[in-house]
Amino acid sequence: MFEVKEKFYLDGKHFRIISGSFHYFRTVPEYWRDRLEKLVNMGCNTVETYIPWNFHEPYKGKFLWDGMRDIVRFIETASELGLYIIIRPSPYICAEWEFGGLPAWLLKDRDMRLRCSYKPYLDAVKDYYSVLMPKLAPYQITNGGKIILIQIENEYGYYGNDTAYLEFLRDTMRGYGINVPFVTSDGPWSEAVFRSGLVSGALPTGNFGSSAEWQFSQMKKYIGNDKPLMCMEFWDGWFDAWGEEHHTSDTKKAAEELDTLLQLGNMNFYMFEGGTNFGFTSGRNGGSRTGDVTSYDYDSPLTEDGQITDKYIAFRDVIRKYRDFEEIPLTTKIKRKNYGKIKCSGRADLFSVIEKISSPIHSPYPLTMEEVGQNYGYILYRVNLRDDEKAEGVCLEGAADRVEGYLNGEKMFTAFAENISEKFEIKSSSKGGTIDLLCENMGRENFGTGLESQRKGISGGIKINDHRYFGIDIFPLPLDEEQIAKVSECEFSDAADKNSPAFHKFIFDADEAGDTFIELDGFGKGCVFINGFNLGRFWEIGPQKRLYIPAPLINSGKNEIIVFETEGKFSEEIFLSDEPCLG
């Protein structure tokens, strides 16, 4: 039995929660046991994870629970190792994850209101919970399992104050068999924020990275002295954004903060291991121009690829002061490997293959990604000019996030951030022709009140010569497994255009699989695929300079890497190193 009184109690005895955040969805499943064993060996008795809604229901009514999405396997693995479990399910998780875990298809409804009592949103949540909660319920401690706490929403006080919405989530989860204690989490330093996230029947917890004594004293003002104190997110590091510095934190100071936390209450490391934003899953904090990098290393006790750090050792030494624990053997063999330089085996210009890999949708006006049933990646809008009209200026209405403009295959402009809605002058000597607009989804915001404005592509109009053009061919480019398989089958050649977006193919043989890191020196911006798996985004502006490739993604024998690059910058070779480069 697990009880919430003035402290946490497990089977009648005081239980101090010492937990670590580990996101199953940011690590290949072959490595889950390794990371959880290392969590045990650092002294934690509990593991915490979010569950991202968009990862499990990418399209309305289409649920995925296998591979990296096998939450049941993750729970069972943690349970086998004796770890208790805190689940922080969707609908919203933040987590620097695309759209804070919300599925993009919600935005197909142009009237959508998120994280509040808007009935179509509540109906979608209920449909999702009707599938998710029965998977979790058997593993609650009340049913003989290891789940001890479940969170309602996430940092809701930063977003709104719709208590009826929080009550709906609470009651819906109860209706689907959830009966362990609920928690909420918000920043304690703002009374308005903290109180807005409270709901009856849930224990309030706090998120912070320092000044634990003061933070807990603030929480007592709001929740009284008869409830346990818990830091649900002890920020032991931070995340990175493209074009900014790589964040690290002082190990000694972090260990001192941990010591204070454990003297006063309960805590959860955020993060224990950060992992990787594979594919197009990295988000953007509200107001960010560039979005978060692919690595979610977070300067955690374990690195992105699971290596033990000085911070891990320092935290383990502090935890030993508060609980006795035995270390267990590590059962997964993991090694880094340097595969060296790999020569390019061919290139395929996007415009030469687009009709082979994407079926165009014809529309009188631009449709957003969400309206054509696409969640992530890129989308291309093609406009055929009248034979009697010469393009002199292009202006995009409601475009997001970054647009490359081409006239007859020649690059005209890049629209991004502050200039995305400006008028771009075009120098053309002839009439007629084709304008292509390649729009990139750089990640939907994951934090802030701008979630409802995260539709991607072009939501307004395409103005040419100061009037809107109608009659658009739209090519979805989600670059999912199916589409990348089509790319792989296209004809690749030695021809190269320095101004055109293109796919670049690299082939290498592996005698054994090892964790490695791909360096793309000379390439500009884009994403990388190995054997059809999307490793994530790259951008020459850094700070991340190499993308992590876990060994389970590498075949024994032939391997294919495809680099999609949008700026017309490339190199004749790539490099697979045994060292990361994050800053």
Helices and strands as residue ranges (DSSP letters): E 2-4, E 8-10, E 13-14, E 18-22, G 24-26, G 29-31, H 32-42, E 46-51, H 53-56, G 67-69, H 71-80, E 84-89, G 98-101, G 104-108, H 119-136, G 137-139, G 141-143, E 147-151, G 156-158, H 163-175, E 182-186, H 191-196, E 202-208, H 212-223, E 230-235, H 251-264, E 266-273, E 284-285, H 310-319, E 340-349, H 350-357, E 361-363, G 370-372, E 378-384, E 393-396, E 399-400, E 402-407, E 410-416, G 417-419, E 423-425, E 434-440, E 445-447, G 451-453, E 457-458, E 462-464, E 467-468, E 472-477, H 481-489, E 502-510, E 516-519, E 525-530, E 533-539, E 546-549, G 551-553, E 557-565, E 573-577
